[in-house]
Amino acid sequence: MAMKLQLKKIHVYLYVASVALTYFLLLPFLYYCSRKPSRYKTMNRLRRVWGFFSAGFVGFFFRYTYEQPVDWSQTYIICPNHTSNLDIAAMSILVNGDVCFMGKEELTEGLVTGLFFRSVDIPVNRESKMSSYRAFKKAAERLQQGTSIVMFPEGKIGDDYPPILHEFKNGPFRLAIDLKIPIIPVSSSNVWQMLWDDGTKYGTHPGVCRYYVHKPIETASLTPADADALRDRVYDIIGKKIGFHP
């Protein structure tokens, strides 16, 4: 058992090395693109390439099953459950169009997340009402410009192992209703088994990370009073699919 865990932890180091190596190979292009006004599309393409190769080099592969085909020329709010840092790469690869992430403010200081969160993504300090207001205002502007946004409605990777589906925040659902943007729930039930959180505690192992992309939920006929019901509907859709409600 100890040897197996040790091998899993060695695999963590290999994955970190793969992420760092592929990032630094792309860094000159990323930095150049981040300085351009039209940076979003190019940086997203580079992030998809980075996510695919950094994961693939150490045996992480992503498979997507669709409830119905998704027209990625449209604008969406994508709401996945969140158990693993692999979810970032997976969502980057999934969305074949302009997309950004909303995430915690600390990501602006990350070695490989900082450049993205200072240029194309949207950081938010959830402890500050003013920061949250500014972040959601920026998110609304990006959605109106045709950029889809990935928001993890749990707001974190929980401390529970095996994971549970934590309570959803209201923000994505209110924003979707205000702007009449469809929501796409995305369910992942096995990714935590490959890499839970950042892998430092239980290690990692290669495998196929499976994601189920639910059909878009239209919000055109909803009002702000429906935000809680929409949140609960998405929670139930994902919870039933992954099978680990609290």
Long-range contacts (C-beta under 8 A, 24 or more apart in sequence): 5-202, 5-203, 7-203, 8-199, 8-202, 8-203, 8-204, 8-205, 9-199, 9-200, 9-203, 10-203, 11-58, 11-199, 11-203, 11-204, 11-205, 11-206, 12-195, 12-198, 12-199, 12-200, 12-203, 12-204, 14-58, 15-54, 15-55, 15-58, 15-60, 15-195, 15-199, 15-204, 18-53, 18-54, 18-55, 18-57, 18-58, 19-54, 19-112, 20-111, 20-112, 21-54, 22-50, 22-53, 22-54, 22-57, 23-50, 23-54, 23-111, 23-112, 26-50, 27-115, 30-115, 31-115, 34-115, 34-118, 34-119, 34-120, 39-119, 39-120, 40-98, 40-100, 40-120, 40-147, 41-98, 43-116, 43-119, 43-120, 44-92, 44-98, 44-99, 44-100, 44-120, 47-92, 47-116, 48-92, 48-93, 50-89, 50-92, 51-88, 51-89, 51-90, 51-92, 51-93, 52-89, 52-93, 54-89, 55-86, 55-89, 58-204, 58-206, 59-206, 59-207, 60-86, 60-89, 60-194, 60-195, 60-206, 60-207, 60-209, 61-207, 61-208, 61-209, 62-86, 62-89, 62-90, 62-93, 62-94, 62-208, 62-209, 62-211, 63-208, 63-209, 63-210, 63-211, 64-94, 64-210, 64-211, 64-212, 64-213, 65-210, 65-211, 65-212, 65-213, 66-213, 67-212, 67-213, 67-214, 67-215, 68-215, 70-184, 70-213, 70-216, 72-96, 72-97, 72-148, 73-97, 74-182, 75-143, 75-146, 75-147, 75-148, 75-181, 76-148, 76-149, 76-181, 76-182, 76-183, 76-184, 76-216, 77-143, 77-148, 77-149, 77-151, 77-172, 77-175, 77-176, 77-181, 77-182, 77-183, 77-184, 78-148, 78-149, 78-150, 78-151, 78-183, 78-184, 78-186, 79-151, 79-152, 79-153, 79-168, 79-172, 79-183, 79-184, 79-185, 79-186, 79-234, 79-238, 80-150, 80-152, 80-185, 80-186, 80-187, 80-188, 80-211, 80-238, 81-152, 81-154, 81-165, 81-186, 81-187, 81-188, 81-238, 81-242, 82-152, 82-154, 82-156, 82-157, 83-157, 83-158, 83-163, 83-188, 83-191, 83-192, 83-196, 83-197, 84-157, 84-188, 84-191, 84-192, 84-194, 84-195, 84-196, 84-197, 84-209, 85-157, 85-195, 85-197, 85-198, 85-199, 86-191, 86-194, 86-195, 86-209, 87-152, 87-188, 87-191, 90-188, 90-191, 90-209, 90-211, 91-150, 91-186, 94-186, 94-211, 94-213, 95-148, 95-150, 97-148, 98-146, 98-147, 98-148, 99-147, 99-148, 99-149, 99-150, 100-142, 100-147, 100-148, 100-149, 100-150, 101-149, 101-150, 101-151, 102-135, 102-139, 102-149, 102-150, 102-151, 103-152, 104-155, 104-156, 105-131, 122-149, 126-155, 132-171, 136-171, 136-175, 139-175, 140-175, 140-178, 140-179, 143-175, 143-179, 143-181, 144-179, 153-231, 153-234, 153-235, 157-196, 157-197, 161-192, 161-196, 161-201, 161-202, 162-192, 162-244, 163-192, 163-196, 163-244, 164-244, 164-245, 164-246, 165-235, 165-238, 165-239, 165-242, 165-244, 165-245, 165-246, 166-246, 167-235, 168-231, 168-234, 168-235, 170-227, 170-228, 170-231, 173-227, 173-228, 173-230, 173-231, 173-234, 174-224, 174-227, 176-219, 176-230, 177-219, 177-222, 177-223, 177-224, 177-226, 177-227, 177-230, 178-224, 180-219, 180-220, 181-219, 182-216, 182-217, 182-218, 182-219, 183-216, 183-217, 183-219, 183-230, 183-234, 184-213, 184-214, 184-215, 184-216, 184-217, 185-214, 185-217, 185-234, 185-237, 185-238, 186-211, 186-212, 186-213, 186-214, 186-238, 187-211, 187-212, 187-214, 187-237, 187-238, 187-241, 187-242, 188-212, 188-242, 189-241, 189-242, 189-243, 189-244, 212-241, 214-238, 214-241
